[in-house]
Amino acid sequence: MPPHTPPTTPTSPNSAAPSPSNVHYELDFERPLTALEQQIAELENHDPTDGIDFTAEVRKLRQNHTRMLKKIYAGLNGANTVKVARHPGRPQGADYLRAFVKDFCELHGDRTFGDDRAILTGFGRIGPHKCMVIANNKGKDVRERLAANFGMPHPEGYRKALKKMKLAEKYGLPVVTLIDTPGAFPGIGAEERGQSEAIAVNLLEMSRLRVPIVAAVIGEGGSGGALGIGVADRFAMMQYAWYSVISPEACAGIVWKEANPTNNVAAAEALQLTAESNLKYGTIDHIIDEPLGGAHRNPSAASDSLEKWIIQTLRDLKRFKIDNLLKKRDERLRRQGSYIEVPV
Amino acid sequence: MTILNTVTQHDLRRHITNEPHGRSTLNTMAEPPPSSTPSSPPPSASSPTSAAAEKPAKPVTGKRTWQDVVETGKRADMPADLWMRCPSCSGMLYRPTLEQNKFVCPECNHHFRITGTQRAHMLCDPGSFEPMWDNLLPNDPLNFVDLVPYKDRLAQESKKTGRPEAIVAGKGFIKGRGVVVACMDSSFRMGSMGSVVGEVITRAIELATDQDLPLIIVCASGGARMQESTMSLMQMAKTSSALAKFDDAGGLFISVLTDPTTGGVTASFAMLGDVIIAEPKALICFAGPRVIANTVRQELPEGFQRSEHLVEKGFIDRVASRQDLRSEISRVIDYAGK
């Protein structure tokens, strides 16, 4: 992360074209910044012809703003990380596909039931690497979100992903998956078409897929729904993404008996769902730095950071013989978990 | 003639006393005795002494009523939990008969939930089950604290069930055929899968791979264990990866699904069986009925997510009652030539 990136407000011209949903979206813990941002905007928009120069003031305010932003984001707790990960302005799978996957050739459908828009799959080129890209998508406006089912895949999504991975295996293309889902969809149709079977088969098949697999959680990593496309040789998380066995709200509803704001915060804390905690417990391999104040403030910097990691990792993985890679993938999974073994 | 029964019925213990006139009164016990919590499955045997201790204290009224009049001696000798009520057909069941019938209601074929230990011994030839990996104990890597610290919850469950974790696994014989058996224990934290359960199942798979034995996993679980967060989640990948190698080695994996098999367990090894057999009317799902009802905001169809429904939808191979399980499994083993 560049330490002195000038912070940009969501409405500034530096950020991606703001969609209607993210213009006025404000995270509650960022409220102290809002006044400052308004002040900066006012001074910047001041008519320069009246002879008063505010450049020095603006610079000072900006420094202040950066300092506050750093302070807020340095001590970001679990619940606030979840909020950043769900920010509507945060770049999504489709944004990253546009940003750094060159010549993306989308392949639709699972050849059995349908085409799930919550998981996009297709050939693409990332840097010098030809690969199969599998990306969760949530959608930006209401129409897109409904089509993508708010990023919650159905079984056909997982089966589509597997079909395309098999295709990649056939032609020796590495697989890159970008994970951003609150979870697999819990609905009648999903159950009747075998949500659990689809995820289970993906876990098994991905663990023995004879091409390198790189996965990154770009926003939300919700439980089995995330893992269903997340068995990989290298698994990373973006700095302000979350990854856990259950969403904090669902956890609060079960363990605390009621999902209210207080319990949700406690659950998010207890679940230790941040990138930092996951790295500590060895469930992920790497944290991809985001620009100061989260990916939604500077999507292009976030996408550069992600692209760089993917290219670097693919280059590393391509050096391995595939049998060694599979062995390493297996070892990585084999050491997961924490228990006490009493000598007998 | 007086009969005194203590009836266990899931979350309610009822004390039924038949008066000499044939009228009956029903007392609900405010507090169940600590030795048998409501959710725990009925213990396999209860001695008369413990039964006496479990009896509720008689209310001191001063006035004698017909209810107090019992034939001396008979009441104290009557073991508690000797009779129980079937939650499905409400029939009164004599416990020893039920035990002989493998905890299946003889009237309505309701399959009671049983513990992992009971299951393992029931499944294997008498005396042949050899437990393994009981030296693996859970720790609390996250220092998870909700309303009660996870450590305390573990200690409590361990005291209640006498087991270190929600799994009983080892080697045994089914009708003379050597097998590796892993039985999940729904009496321990609803059989949820944490690091230990995942590890034991993985070791069982590896043992079956190394010794080329058929693998039987009896699933009974509420899913991945929340208190170990992403580490429980990774057990899904760990077990599935071990199963991939077992599959590559040509192993036979029979997955037996019992009530309930849900969440992360269904979405990993439970659904990866070469042959999947389910007990009748078992709840088998990814997301529980309540979660779905909340999502779709509509009434779920009758029998949704039960074994029979899953057979209809094509996700499990057979529904077999507990009595037939051993012969079903040995038949599959024979066909597979293992």
Interface residues (C-beta under 8 A of the other chain):
Chain A: A184 F185 P186 G187 I188 A190 E191 E192 R193 G194 Q195 S196 E197 I199 A200 V201 L203 L204 E205 S207 R208 S223 G224 L227 G228 G230 V231 Y243 S244 V245 I246 A250 C251 I254 V255 W256 K257 A266 A267 A270 L271 Q272 L273 N278 Y281 T283 R329 D330 L333 R334 Q336 G337 S338 Y339 I340 E341 V342 P343 V344
Chain B: N135 L136 L137 P138 N139 P141 L142 F144 V145 D146 L147 G194 S195 V196 G198 E199 T202 A224 R225 M226 Q227 E228 S229 T230 M231 S232 L233 M234 Q235 M236 A237 K238 S240 S241 A242 L243 A244 K245 D247 D248 G263 G264 T266 A267 S268 F269 A270 M271 L272 C285 F286 A287 V291 I292 T295 V296 L300 P301 F304 Q305 K313 F315
